[in-house]
């Protein structure tokens, strides 16, 4: 069992930056075995994939809308996942969730076993 807690969300102006963190606890000795991902859910929309990273950090994936602006990374020694978000746009406004699964990075939220409670990111124009 793994518990995930996101932090770092907030209100920022367009063009600004935020860094989200996702701290894992519980059976953290297995943290490096988990593929991790960030998803987001804009108001009134379905949850969508943002970026994912393999257990060792060697494989990453990101949706086209955030390519070049968002960077996913992980620190296995700290059992923490990060999402560095730069040049934020109003359309990035959403609740951001981190998720974990024991296998490989996928873009399907149904593939993920563990979820955090979410952190709100609001970008004003």
MDTraj code that builds the backbone (N, CA, C; nanometers):
import mdtraj as md
import numpy as np

residues = "UNK UNK UNK UNK UNK UNK UNK UNK UNK UNK UNK UNK UNK UNK UNK UNK UNK UNK UNK UNK UNK UNK UNK UNK UNK UNK UNK UNK UNK UNK UNK UNK UNK UNK UNK UNK UNK UNK UNK UNK UNK UNK UNK UNK UNK UNK UNK UNK UNK UNK UNK UNK UNK UNK UNK UNK UNK UNK UNK UNK UNK UNK UNK UNK UNK UNK UNK UNK UNK UNK UNK UNK UNK UNK UNK UNK UNK UNK UNK UNK UNK UNK UNK UNK UNK UNK UNK UNK UNK UNK UNK UNK UNK UNK UNK UNK UNK UNK UNK UNK UNK UNK UNK UNK UNK UNK UNK UNK UNK UNK UNK UNK UNK UNK UNK UNK UNK UNK UNK UNK UNK UNK UNK UNK UNK".split()
xyz = np.array([
    [0.0836, -0.1186, 0.0000],
    [0.0000, 0.0000, 0.0000],
    [0.0880, 0.1248, 0.0000],
    [0.0544, 0.2195, -0.0836],
    [0.1298, 0.3447, -0.0947],
    [0.0328, 0.4611, -0.0795],
    [0.0710, 0.5585, 0.0007],
    [-0.0075, 0.6811, 0.0129],
    [0.0658, 0.7933, -0.0593],
    [-0.0086, 0.8760, -0.1325],
    [0.0481, 0.9852, -0.2097],
    [-0.0133, 1.1169, -0.1653],
    [0.0711, 1.2171, -0.1434],
    [0.0226, 1.3487, -0.1008],
    [0.0878, 1.4555, -0.1876],
    [0.0045, 1.5286, -0.2625],
    [0.0538, 1.6354, -0.3480],
    [0.0622, 1.7670, -0.2709],
    [0.1511, 1.8533, -0.3161],
    [0.1625, 1.9883, -0.2619],
    [0.2217, 2.0788, -0.3678],
    [0.2148, 2.2097, -0.3438],
    [0.2775, 2.3042, -0.4338],
    [0.1839, 2.3786, -0.5265],
    [0.0566, 2.3441, -0.5244],
    [-0.0382, 2.4154, -0.6087],
    [-0.0631, 2.5560, -0.5573],
    [-0.1360, 2.6347, -0.6370],
    [-0.1673, 2.7702, -0.5952],
    [-0.2160, 2.8535, -0.7107],
    [-0.2228, 2.9839, -0.6875],
    [-0.2662, 3.0801, -0.7877],
    [-0.1439, 3.1500, -0.8452],
    [-0.1346, 3.1540, -0.9772],
    [-0.0200, 3.2163, -1.0434],
    [-0.0689, 3.2875, -1.1678],
    [0.0017, 3.3927, -1.2058],
    [-0.0331, 3.4634, -1.3289],
    [0.0199, 3.3891, -1.4504],
    [-0.0442, 3.4119, -1.5621],
    [0.0017, 3.3517, -1.6867],
    [0.1480, 3.3876, -1.7106],
    [0.2249, 3.2878, -1.7539],
    [0.3679, 3.3060, -1.7739],
    [0.4516, 3.2692, -1.6525],
    [0.3852, 3.2480, -1.5402],
    [0.4559, 3.2138, -1.4174],
    [0.4902, 3.0659, -1.4079],
    [0.5456, 3.0286, -1.2930],
    [0.5922, 2.8913, -1.2715],
    [0.5450, 2.8388, -1.1370],
    [0.5294, 2.7087, -1.1322],
    [0.5014, 2.6380, -1.0077],
    [0.5751, 2.5051, -1.0102],
    [0.6045, 2.4533, -0.8914],
    [0.6630, 2.3207, -0.8796],
    [0.5751, 2.2374, -0.7881],
    [0.5184, 2.1335, -0.8443],
    [0.4368, 2.0407, -0.7656],
    [0.5232, 1.9279, -0.7131],
    [0.4898, 1.8826, -0.5930],
    [0.5571, 1.7680, -0.5342],
    [0.4528, 1.6628, -0.4962],
    [0.4954, 1.5394, -0.4964],
    [0.4095, 1.4279, -0.4560],
    [0.4937, 1.3369, -0.3670],
    [0.4629, 1.3361, -0.2398],
    [0.5383, 1.2562, -0.1443],
    [0.4699, 1.1220, -0.1238],
    [0.5476, 1.0155, -0.1326],
    [0.4950, 0.8808, -0.1147],
    [0.5307, 0.8292, 0.0232],
    [0.4372, 0.7617, 0.0846],
    [0.4625, 0.6996, 0.2141],
    [0.3962, 0.5633, 0.2157],
    [0.4219, 0.4893, 0.3212],
    [0.3699, 0.3535, 0.3291],
    [0.4809, 0.2572, 0.2939],
    [0.4555, 0.1765, 0.1939],
    [0.5564, 0.0787, 0.1543],
    [0.6574, 0.1449, 0.0605],
    [0.7227, 0.2480, 0.1114],
    [0.8087, 0.3272, 0.0244],
    [0.9342, 0.2550, -0.0179],
    [0.9687, 0.1442, 0.0455],
    [1.0875, 0.0734, 0.0004],
    [1.0678, 0.0192, -0.1398],
    [0.9417, 0.0181, -0.1870],
    [0.9135, -0.0258, -0.3228],
    [0.8977, 0.0908, -0.4188],
    [0.9132, 0.2154, -0.3710],
    [0.8879, 0.3330, -0.4548],
    [0.9596, 0.3276, -0.5886],
    [1.0867, 0.2875, -0.5947],
    [1.1538, 0.2842, -0.7250],
    [1.0917, 0.1853, -0.8229],
    [1.0104, 0.0942, -0.7742],
    [0.9476, -0.0038, -0.8631],
    [0.8217, 0.0488, -0.9294],
    [0.7776, 0.1658, -0.8866],
    [0.6515, 0.2190, -0.9371],
    [0.6739, 0.3202, -1.0491],
    [0.5990, 0.3028, -1.1567],
    [0.5871, 0.4092, -1.2551],
    [0.4942, 0.5149, -1.1967],
    [0.5285, 0.6411, -1.2183],
    [0.4528, 0.7517, -1.1615],
    [0.4044, 0.8435, -1.2727],
    [0.2974, 0.9146, -1.2446],
    [0.2445, 1.0067, -1.3442],
    [0.1710, 1.1220, -1.2771],
    [0.1603, 1.2285, -1.3520],
    [0.0750, 1.3407, -1.3154],
    [-0.0437, 1.3433, -1.4112],
    [-0.1606, 1.3601, -1.3546],
    [-0.2827, 1.3819, -1.4310],
    [-0.3419, 1.5157, -1.3855],
    [-0.4335, 1.5686, -1.4638],
    [-0.5036, 1.6884, -1.4230],
    [-0.6493, 1.6803, -1.4656],
    [-0.7329, 1.7505, -1.3922],
    [-0.8746, 1.7530, -1.4241],
    [-0.9225, 1.8969, -1.4236],
    [-0.9378, 1.9538, -1.5435],
    [-0.9901, 2.0904, -1.5523],
    [-1.1363, 2.0933, -1.5101],
    [-1.1876, 2.2090, -1.4738],
    [-1.3280, 2.2183, -1.4329],
    [-1.4214, 2.1676, -1.5417],
    [-1.5091, 2.0766, -1.5056],
    [-1.6071, 2.0252, -1.5989],
    [-1.5549, 1.9270, -1.7016],
    [-1.4303, 1.8865, -1.6877],
    [-1.3708, 1.7936, -1.7849],
    [-1.3214, 1.6660, -1.7193],
    [-1.2864, 1.5697, -1.8025],
    [-1.2366, 1.4426, -1.7499],
    [-1.0892, 1.4563, -1.7107],
    [-1.0455, 1.3634, -1.6293],
    [-0.9059, 1.3591, -1.5891],
    [-0.8199, 1.3241, -1.7101],
    [-0.7085, 1.3949, -1.7285],
    [-0.6225, 1.3729, -1.8449],
    [-0.4762, 1.3580, -1.8035],
    [-0.4069, 1.2806, -1.8826],
    [-0.2649, 1.2553, -1.8593],
    [-0.1850, 1.3816, -1.8871],
    [-0.0876, 1.4097, -1.7991],
    [0.0029, 1.5223, -1.8198],
    [0.1436, 1.4729, -1.8514],
    [0.1998, 1.3915, -1.7635],
    [0.3359, 1.3410, -1.7823],
    [0.3560, 1.2176, -1.6960],
    [0.4484, 1.1315, -1.7390],
    [0.4764, 1.0094, -1.6638],
    [0.6245, 0.9799, -1.6641],
    [0.6677, 0.8989, -1.5676],
    [0.8093, 0.8668, -1.5536],
    [0.8240, 0.7257, -1.5003],
    [0.9195, 0.6510, -1.5559],
    [0.9440, 0.5151, -1.5121],
    [1.0120, 0.5112, -1.3758],
    [1.0222, 0.3897, -1.3211],
    [1.0750, 0.3739, -1.1865],
    [1.2151, 0.4278, -1.1668],
    [1.3004, 0.4093, -1.2655],
    [1.4380, 0.4564, -1.2552],
    [1.4537, 0.6001, -1.3030],
    [1.3485, 0.6547, -1.3605],
    [1.3543, 0.7901, -1.4132],
    [1.4044, 0.7989, -1.5551],
    [1.4338, 0.6856, -1.6150],
    [1.4937, 0.6872, -1.7478],
    [1.3913, 0.7029, -1.8593],
    [1.2681, 0.6758, -1.8317],
    [1.1638, 0.6870, -1.9343],
    [1.0644, 0.7923, -1.8908],
    [1.0413, 0.8913, -1.9751],
    [0.9425, 0.9935, -1.9449],
    [0.8521, 1.0141, -2.0652],
    [0.7364, 1.0661, -2.0366],
    [0.6392, 1.0911, -2.1412],
    [0.5579, 1.2122, -2.1002],
    [0.5170, 1.2925, -2.1971],
    [0.4362, 1.4096, -2.1661],
    [0.3409, 1.4365, -2.2814],
    [0.2263, 1.4886, -2.2458],
    [0.1302, 1.5218, -2.3483],
    [0.1786, 1.6422, -2.4285],
    [0.1352, 1.6532, -2.5518],
    [0.1856, 1.7566, -2.6419],
    [0.1621, 1.8975, -2.5882],
    [0.0518, 1.9172, -2.5178],
    [0.0167, 2.0520, -2.4725],
    [0.1116, 2.1058, -2.3655],
    [0.1902, 2.0188, -2.3036],
    [0.2832, 2.0661, -2.2000],
    [0.4284, 2.0448, -2.2383],
    [0.4536, 1.9808, -2.3515],
    [0.5903, 1.9577, -2.3972],
    [0.6653, 2.0901, -2.4055],
    [0.7858, 2.0912, -2.3498],
    [0.8677, 2.2121, -2.3524],
    [0.8373, 2.3093, -2.2406],
    [0.7294, 2.2858, -2.1666],
    [0.6945, 2.3755, -2.0554],
    [0.6994, 2.3029, -1.9206],
    [0.6561, 2.1773, -1.9187],
    [0.6515, 2.0985, -1.7948],
    [0.7606, 1.9923, -1.7970],
    [0.8188, 1.9668, -1.6803],
    [0.9203, 1.8629, -1.6665],
    [0.8866, 1.7752, -1.5471],
    [0.8777, 1.6458, -1.5722],
    [0.8538, 1.5514, -1.4632],
    [0.9864, 1.4917, -1.4186],
    [1.0010, 1.4710, -1.2889],
    [1.1219, 1.4092, -1.2363],
    [1.0865, 1.3394, -1.1052],
    [1.1800, 1.2604, -1.0577],
    [1.1581, 1.1907, -0.9326],
    [1.2893, 1.1794, -0.8566],
    [1.2798, 1.1737, -0.7247],
    [1.3945, 1.1514, -0.6388],
    [1.3618, 1.0270, -0.5571],
    [1.4137, 0.9134, -0.5974],
    [1.3800, 0.7884, -0.5296],
    [1.4335, 0.7840, -0.3869],
    [1.5414, 0.8566, -0.3606],
    [1.5953, 0.8599, -0.2248],
    [1.5005, 0.9334, -0.1296],
    [1.4214, 1.0261, -0.1837],
    [1.3265, 1.1020, -0.1026],
    [1.1829, 1.0550, -0.1227],
    [1.1642, 0.9511, -0.2046],
    [1.0299, 0.8984, -0.2321],
    [0.9355, 1.0088, -0.2788],
    [0.9850, 1.0920, -0.3682],
    [0.9089, 1.2092, -0.4098],
    [0.9103, 1.2251, -0.5608],
    [0.7953, 1.2616, -0.6136],
    [0.7754, 1.2910, -0.7543],
    [0.7557, 1.4414, -0.7688],
    [0.8042, 1.4984, -0.8800],
    [0.7937, 1.6425, -0.9017],
    [0.7339, 1.6714, -1.0390],
    [0.6752, 1.7904, -1.0502],
    [0.6342, 1.8432, -1.1790],
    [0.6696, 1.9911, -1.1804],
    [0.7707, 2.0246, -1.2591],
    [0.8111, 2.1625, -1.2761],
    [0.7299, 2.2201, -1.3911],
    [0.6540, 2.3279, -1.3624],
    [0.5656, 2.3858, -1.4632],
    [0.6082, 2.5288, -1.4902],
    [0.6460, 2.5558, -1.6129],
    [0.6890, 2.6891, -1.6532],
    [0.5972, 2.7438, -1.7615],
    [0.6010, 2.8756, -1.7792],
    [0.5192, 2.9419, -1.8807],
    [0.3742, 2.8943, -1.8718],
    [0.3192, 2.9011, -1.7539],
    [0.1833, 2.8517, -1.7319],
    [0.0812, 2.9350, -1.8073],
    [-0.0233, 2.8682, -1.8521],
    [-0.1300, 2.9313, -1.9291],
    [-0.2629, 2.9112, -1.8556],
    [-0.3597, 2.9985, -1.8805],
    [-0.4904, 2.9813, -1.8146],
    [-0.5503, 2.8431, -1.8380],
    [-0.5245, 2.7842, -1.9539],
    [-0.5797, 2.6516, -1.9823],
    [-0.5118, 2.5407, -1.9027],
    [-0.4068, 2.5731, -1.8283],
    [-0.3455, 2.4747, -1.7385],
    [-0.4189, 2.4669, -1.6052],
    [-0.5166, 2.5552, -1.5848],
    [-0.5937, 2.5535, -1.4617],
    [-0.6653, 2.4204, -1.4450],
    [-0.6421, 2.3548, -1.3310],
    [-0.6981, 2.2227, -1.3057],
    [-0.6589, 2.1770, -1.1662],
    [-0.7203, 2.0687, -1.1233],
    [-0.6703, 1.9960, -1.0068],
    [-0.5691, 1.8950, -1.0589],
    [-0.4512, 1.8964, -1.0019],
    [-0.3435, 1.8071, -1.0448],
    [-0.3296, 1.6925, -0.9462],
    [-0.3226, 1.5714, -1.0018],
    [-0.3124, 1.4498, -0.9220],
    [-0.1855, 1.3739, -0.9584],
    [-0.1219, 1.3151, -0.8592],
    [-0.0164, 1.2199, -0.8894],
    [-0.0733, 1.0786, -0.8722],
    [-0.0142, 0.9863, -0.9459],
    [-0.0635, 0.8491, -0.9460],
    [0.0535, 0.7533, -0.9605],
    [0.0333, 0.6311, -0.9134],
    [0.1391, 0.5304, -0.9183],
    [0.0827, 0.3961, -0.9615],
    [0.1639, 0.3221, -1.0339],
    [0.1289, 0.1851, -1.0668],
    [0.2564, 0.1031, -1.0728],
    [0.2418, -0.0277, -1.0568],
    [0.3582, -0.1145, -1.0401],
    [0.4269, -0.1479, -1.1716],
    [0.3621, -0.1154, -1.2829],
    [0.4155, -0.1608, -1.4122],
    [0.4754, -0.0430, -1.4883],
    [0.4308, -0.0176, -1.6097],
    [0.4957, 0.0831, -1.6911],
    [0.4080, 0.2076, -1.7019],
    [0.4681, 0.3143, -1.7486],
    [0.3939, 0.4381, -1.7675],
    [0.2904, 0.4189, -1.8780],
    [0.1686, 0.4542, -1.8469],
    [0.0635, 0.4571, -1.9477],
    [-0.0122, 0.5886, -1.9335],
    [-0.0938, 0.6200, -2.0317],
    [-0.1713, 0.7436, -2.0293],
    [-0.3151, 0.7206, -1.9838],
    [-0.3483, 0.5966, -1.9541],
    [-0.4836, 0.5604, -1.9125],
    [-0.4937, 0.5675, -1.7611],
    [-0.5757, 0.6565, -1.7074],
    [-0.5861, 0.6660, -1.5611],
    [-0.6336, 0.5367, -1.4956],
    [-0.7058, 0.4539, -1.5692],
    [-0.7538, 0.3275, -1.5124],
    [-0.6405, 0.2316, -1.4802],
    [-0.5224, 0.2567, -1.5376],
    [-0.4080, 0.1685, -1.5149],
    [-0.3418, 0.1927, -1.3806],
    [-0.3717, 0.3031, -1.3162],
    [-0.3011, 0.3424, -1.1961],
    [-0.3742, 0.2961, -1.0707],
    [-0.2945, 0.2461, -0.9777],
    [-0.3486, 0.1856, -0.8572],
    [-0.3674, 0.2860, -0.7441],
    [-0.2708, 0.3748, -0.7290],
    [-0.2710, 0.4677, -0.6165],
    [-0.2810, 0.6112, -0.6665],
    [-0.3568, 0.6922, -0.5934],
    [-0.3801, 0.8318, -0.6288],
    [-0.3674, 0.9211, -0.5069],
    [-0.3192, 1.0419, -0.5308],
    [-0.3224, 1.1431, -0.4270],
    [-0.4575, 1.2131, -0.4261],
    [-0.4720, 1.3088, -0.3354],
    [-0.5996, 1.3778, -0.3190],
    [-0.6124, 1.4974, -0.4145],
    [-0.5017, 1.5369, -0.4762],
    [-0.5048, 1.6470, -0.5718],
    [-0.4632, 1.7797, -0.5113],
    [-0.4095, 1.8656, -0.5966],
    [-0.3738, 2.0016, -0.5567],
    [-0.4198, 2.0967, -0.6668],
    [-0.4805, 2.2072, -0.6272],
    [-0.5394, 2.3008, -0.7234],
    [-0.4326, 2.3931, -0.7806],
    [-0.4325, 2.4042, -0.9118],
    [-0.3492, 2.5022, -0.9810],
    [-0.4426, 2.5956, -1.0578],
    [-0.4310, 2.7238, -1.0316],
    [-0.5136, 2.8234, -1.0987],
    [-0.4220, 2.9260, -1.1635],
    [-0.4384, 2.9438, -1.2948],
    [-0.3564, 3.0382, -1.3701],
    [-0.4467, 3.1511, -1.4177],
    [-0.4163, 3.2711, -1.3753],
    [-0.4965, 3.3861, -1.4151],
    [-0.4366, 3.4533, -1.5377],
    [-0.5234, 3.5115, -1.6186],
    [-0.4768, 3.5752, -1.7427],
    [-0.4396, 3.7205, -1.7199],
])
top = md.Topology()
chain = top.add_chain()
for i, resn in enumerate(residues, 1):
    res = top.add_residue(resn, chain, resSeq=i)
    for name in ("N", "CA", "C"):
        top.add_atom(name, md.element.get_by_symbol(name[0]), res)
traj = md.Trajectory(xyz[None], top)
